[in-house]
Amino acid sequence: MLDIEEATELAKKFLDEKVSHEGMTLALVEGERTQVGSTFYFDCQSVAYLRTGDLRDMAVGTGYVRVDGETGECRMLGATESAQLDLF
């Protein structure tokens, strides 16, 4: 079973390698993480928005990063799925 720090590193790596692209780099929102059972959830947002707070830089339609605490598998949830979880 992963701990929160290991899951955080996997989530960061996932965003860097699988989700971010030229024009939209995503990062974890500091302090917005939780564990439910053996699953970890992290809120994320565009680096530009986190830096400036300018709404024009906000990533819209993205959801949480989900990390399976048993396998380490990461995936990006959709906005609707994340809203239904209502974690943050």
C-alpha positions in Angstrom: 0.0 0.0 0.0 1.3 3.4 -1.0 1.5 6.3 1.5 0.4 9.8 0.7 3.9 11.0 -0.2 4.4 8.2 -2.7 1.0 8.8 -4.2 1.8 12.5 -4.5 4.9 11.8 -6.5 3.1 9.4 -8.8 0.4 12.0 -9.4 2.9 14.7 -10.2 4.7 12.4 -12.6 1.4 11.4 -14.2 0.5 15.1 -14.8 4.0 15.8 -16.2 4.2 12.8 -18.5 0.6 12.0 -19.5 -1.6 15.0 -19.1 0.3 18.3 -19.5 1.1 19.4 -23.0 2.4 22.5 -24.8 0.2 25.3 -23.9 -1.3 23.8 -20.8 0.9 22.5 -18.0 -1.0 21.1 -15.0 0.2 20.9 -11.4 -1.3 19.6 -8.1 -3.1 22.2 -6.0 -1.2 22.4 -2.7 -3.1 21.1 0.2 -5.9 19.6 -1.9 -5.4 15.9 -1.5 -7.2 13.2 0.4 -7.4 9.4 0.8 -10.6 7.5 0.6 -10.0 3.8 1.4 -7.0 2.7 -0.6 -7.4 5.5 -3.2 -5.8 8.9 -3.2 -7.3 12.0 -4.9 -5.5 15.2 -5.8 -6.9 18.4 -7.2 -5.0 19.9 -10.1 -5.0 23.1 -12.1 -3.0 24.9 -14.7 0.4 26.2 -13.6 -0.4 29.6 -15.1 -3.6 29.9 -13.1 -2.0 28.8 -9.9 0.7 31.4 -10.5 -1.5 34.4 -11.6 -5.0 33.6 -10.5 -6.2 34.9 -13.9 -9.4 33.2 -14.9 -8.3 33.1 -18.5 -5.5 30.7 -17.5 -7.8 28.3 -15.6 -8.1 24.7 -16.8 -11.8 24.0 -17.3 -13.3 20.5 -17.5 -10.6 18.7 -15.7 -11.2 16.7 -12.6 -9.1 15.1 -9.9 -6.1 12.9 -10.3 -6.9 9.4 -8.9 -4.1 7.2 -7.6 -4.8 3.6 -6.7 -3.0 3.0 -3.5 -2.6 -0.7 -4.2 -1.3 -0.6 -7.8 -0.1 3.0 -8.2 -2.2 3.3 -11.3 -3.1 7.0 -12.0 -5.9 8.4 -14.1 -7.5 11.8 -14.6 -11.2 11.9 -13.6 -13.6 14.0 -15.5 -15.2 17.1 -14.1 -18.6 15.5 -13.6 -17.1 12.4 -11.8 -15.0 14.7 -9.6 -18.0 16.9 -8.8 -20.0 13.8 -7.7 -17.2 12.8 -5.3 -17.3 16.4 -3.8 -13.9 16.0 -2.0 -12.6 19.6 -2.1 
